[in-house]
């Protein structure tokens, strides 16, 4: 070990000595400060007749007395340029002594780190690297929030999830592992107009539906979670526009529903789980909601839902009840979870977040963090199961 150390030291010493003796001129960025009108004119003439690139100012005509001038000089002109500056008594110094070295340092990490690592975003990247797509599309998990406008805790979770995935994953090895294997498509607010309406019209804070108009009805809005093409407008939905569960004039009549459905159809081969966040009741639901009949994957989905509920219990000691939608609460045709499941996304779940009725849709902001923590634990449990069963 000691011999290796000395050998390494000797080699390094020889290299340093060689570098010192045989150092060649390098491109440099110089700083100059003309302090008289004569020096300004002389510096303008020098830079006009020398192969340099002005950094500041951009053209020699803008050089002024007592204003800094920064310019890039090629190695072949370094010595002569410095000599002329010295002869003209123009104050000058080296800003960057090894331009090529700087460039190499800024480009060396172009493809070293994976995009999932935080260090990737702390380096510069070439156009090729910025534009390149994944060699192989990763599997994905979809999460949407805010289908119903008044369920504010739902968008709060999606926003919190994004922040956690971006900033906290270094302290969450499970999340880090999941991000290595999955892309997460997160839609923080599906019902954008309805959600905004609950903010801009406090007297309508409990508005549920979209804000679309159909026909000549005086009533506005469609229940987006009755507007998907999954036994659309069956028992549990209403054909009447003034009702809270109005299913719309036809499936996917709402542009938001249509856009989501199109995206899921286009990516159904890579999206392996569909998760939609609602409130309130503290439930983990799975298909079906449009019928009381069991789905073909009932046993597995029930097992996963139970594991998700147990994860919540471990995290915050809160109780979430797992079960199929229609049997656990009520019939609800046209729902996004049933539609996604019938599309072929087997792991399809609906969460009804906090609470069980104390505050209902008016859940205090102090409840956001614990609600998000427990929901995150459940989402990770589902994602782990999906990963193990790909």
N, C-alpha and C positions, 0 to 999 in steps of 0.2 A: 504494500500500500504506500509506504514511504517513498520507494523508488518511483512509483508512478507519479506521485505528487511532484517530485523534483523534476522528472522528465517533462511534465506538463509545464512547470514553471520555466524551465530552460527554453522550451519551444516558444512559449509566449514571449520571453525576453528577446529571443532572436527576432521574432516577428515584429515586435515593437521597435527594435533597433533598425530593422530593415525598412520599416515604414517611415521612420524618422529620417533616414538617410536618403531614401529614394522617393519621397513624397512629390507627386506631380501637382501642378496647379489645378485647381478645381474651379468650376463656375461659381461665382459669388454674387450676392446682392449687396450693393454698396449704398451707404447713406452719405449725403453731402449737404452742406448748408452754406450757400453763397450769402455773403454779408455786405456786399457792395454791388452797385450797378455794374461795375466792371467785371466782377466775379460772375454775376448772372449771365452777362453776355459771353464771357469766356466759357462758362459751363455749357451754355446752349450750343456754342460752336463745337466744343469737345464731343458732346453727346450726339450732335448731328453727323459728325465725321467718324464716329466709332461705332462698331457693331454692338449696340446695347439695346435693351428693352426697358423702356420707362415703365415703372410701376406707379409712381406718384410724383408729379402729375402725369397725365396720360400723353401729353405732347410737350415739346420743349418750350413752345410759346407761353405756356402757363407757369414756367419757372419764375419765381419772384424772389426778391431779396428777403432774407431771414425766414424763408420757408423751406422745410425739409424736402429733399429730392431723393427718391429711392429708385434704383435702377439695377437691372440684371446684366451682368457682364460675363461673357464666355471666358473660359480658362485662358485661351490664347491671347486675350487682350487685358488680362488682369494686371500684370506688372506694368505695362505701358500706361494704362489708365490711371493707376495709383500714382505713378511717377508724374504724370501731367497735373493731376490734382494737387500734388505736393508742390510742384513748381509754381502753380497758380495761387498757392497759399489758401486753397479752399479747404475748409474743415471737412473731414470725411472719416468714415470708419466702416468696418464690415458688419453688416446686419446678419447675413447668413453666409457662413464660410464654406459650406459644402452643399450646394443646391442639389446636386445629383443624389447625395446621401439622403437629403430630406425627401426627395421624390420617391426614392426606393423605400424609405420607411413608411411612407403614406400608401404605397401600393402593395407592399409585401403581404398584407393580411387580407387581400381581396377575397380569397376563397378558403382561407385557413380555418375559420370558425364557422360552425353551422348556423343557419339563420335563427335557430331556436335559442342560441346562447345570447346573453345580454351583451357580451363583448363584440358580437357581430355588428351591432348598431353603433359602436364607438369607433369604427374604422370607415375609411372611404372605400367605395366600390365602383368598379368599372361598369360601363353601360351593359356589357355582356352579362356581368354578374347580376346587375339590377333587373335585367329583362328576362333572365333565364327562368324557365318553369321547372317544377320538380320533375326529375327523370321519371318518377312513378307517382301517380296521385296517391296521397295518403287517405286512409279511411277517415271518416269524419263523424262528428256528433253535432246535431242541430239543437239549439236552445232558443226558444222565443219567449217573449214576455209582453205583457200589456195588450192582450187581445181584448180584454174588457177594460174600458177607460178608468173606472173608479178603483181598480185594484192596484193602487200605487206601489205596494210592496213588491209587486211583480217586476216592473221596470227597475226598481231599486236593486233587486237581486241581479238582473242581467248586467247592470252597470258595475255593481260590486264584483261580479264574477270576472268581468273583463279586467278591472283594476287588479284583482288578485292574480290572475293569470299572467299579467304583464310584469307586475312589480314584486310579488311576494313568492313567486315560485321557487326562488333560491332557498327559501326556508320551508318549502313544502315538497319533499322528495316525491310524494305520490303524484302531485300535479305536474311536476317536472317530467316524470316518467310518462304520464298520459299525454302531455304535449309533444313528446318525442314520437308517439305512435298515432296520435289523432290530430286532425285539424278540427277546430271548434267554430262552427258558424253560429254567431250570436246576434239575434235581432232584439235590441233593447225595448223597442216599442213598435208593435205591429199596428195598433189602432192609433195612429199618430194624431189625426184630427180629433178623435174622441178624447184622447188623453189631454191634448192641449186645451180642449173645451172645459175640462174639469179644473184646469188651472186659471183660465181667463174668465170663467163664470163661476165664482165661488158658490153661488146659490144652486148650481148644478154640479156640485162636487161628486155626487153619486150617479152621474150619467154612466151608462153601461155600454151602449151600442156605438156604431160608427156614426158619422155625421152626413151620410149620403142621403139623397132624395130619390125616390122612385115613383113615377107617375104623378098624379095630382093630389096625393095624400097630404094632409096637413101634418102628419107625423114624420119624423126624421129618424134615420138610422136603421142599421141592420145588425143583428147579433152575429159577429164574425165567427163565433164558435158554433153557429148553426148553419153556416154558409158553405162549408166544404161538401164535396160530393160523396158523402158517406151516409146512405139512406136519407138523403136530403129531405127535410121538411116532414119527416115522419112523426110519430107520437113523441111528444116532448119538445117539439118546436112549433112555432105559430106562423100561419100564413098571413096574419093580420099585422099591418105595418105599425100600429100603435103599441104592440106588445113588446115586452123586453126580450122575448126569445124569437122575434121575427126572423125568419130564415132567409129573407131576401126574395126577389122575384124569380131567381133561378140560381143554381149552384155557381159559385165563384163570381157572383154579380159584383162583389166588392173588389175594387182594384188591388187592395192590399192582399186579400185572400188569393186572388188570381196570380199575383206576382210570387207569393210564397209557394203556391202549388206548382207553378211552372219551375221554380228553382229546384224544389224537391224532386220533381219528375226528372229534370235534367241531371240530377246528381244521385239518383236513387241507388246506383251501383256502389257508390262510395260512402253514402251516409248510412251508418249502421245503427244509429239511435236517434230518436226524436223525443225531445223533452220540452214540455210547455208549462209555463209557470202561471198559476192563478192564485186567487185567495177568495174566501178564507174557509177554513174547516180543519186544516192539518190532516191532509189525506195524501196517500200515494196511490194514484189510480192507474189502471191499464185497461186495454180494450176487453170487452166492448162497452160503449155507452149507448149505442143505438139499438141494442138488443140485450135481453137478459141471458141469451145463450152464451156459452163459454167459447172463447177463441181456441183455435187448434194449439196455440202455445200457452194456454192458460196456466198450466202448472209451473212452467219455467218463469213466466212473467210474475206470477204470484210469489215465487221464491225470491226473485230479484227485488220486488217491491218490499217484501219482508226484510230483506237485508238492508235496503235503503232506510226503512223505518228504524231498524236496530242501530244503524249508523247515527241517525239523528238522536236516538235515545242516549247513545254513548257520548255524543257531543254536547248536548244541552239539557238532557233529561226530559225533553219534551216528547209527547206521544203523538205519533202520526199513524193513522189507520190505513193499512194497505187493502186493496181490493179492486175488482172490476167496476168501472164507472156506474153502469146501470144498476147493479146489485147493491153498490155501496151508498149511492146517493139517489139518483133518479135517471130516467131515460133522457138522453141528450143527443139526438141525431144531428148529423152535419158537423161533428166535432173534428178538430184538426188531428187529434191523436188516433181516432179510429181510421180517418182517411189515410194517414201516414202508414198505419199498420197494414191496411188493405193494399197500399201501394207496394208493400214488400219490406218496409222498415220494421222488423220484428220487435225491436226493443223500443216500444212507444209508451211514454208515461206522461201523466198529468199530475202536477203537484198543486194541491190547495195549501197555500202557506198559512202562516199565523193570521189570526188566532182562532179560537173556537167560539167567539161571540162577544167577548168582553168589549172589544173595540171594533170588531168586524172590519169594514172597509176603511175605517179611520184609525188604523194602527199607528200608534205614536212613533215618532222617528227614533226614539230610544230602543225600539224593538227591531230596527233594521239590522244592526250588526248580528245579534244572536240568531235572527231568522236566516240571514245569509250564511252564517257559519253552519247552521244545521242543514240548510239546503245544499250547500257545497259538499258536505260530507256525504249526503245521499247521492248527489250527481257523480261524485268520484266512485262511490260503490257501484253504481250502474255502469260507469265507464270501465271499471276494472273487470266486471263480469263480461261485458261486451268484448274486451280485449282477449280474455281467456277463451272465448267461444267463437272467435273469428274462423 
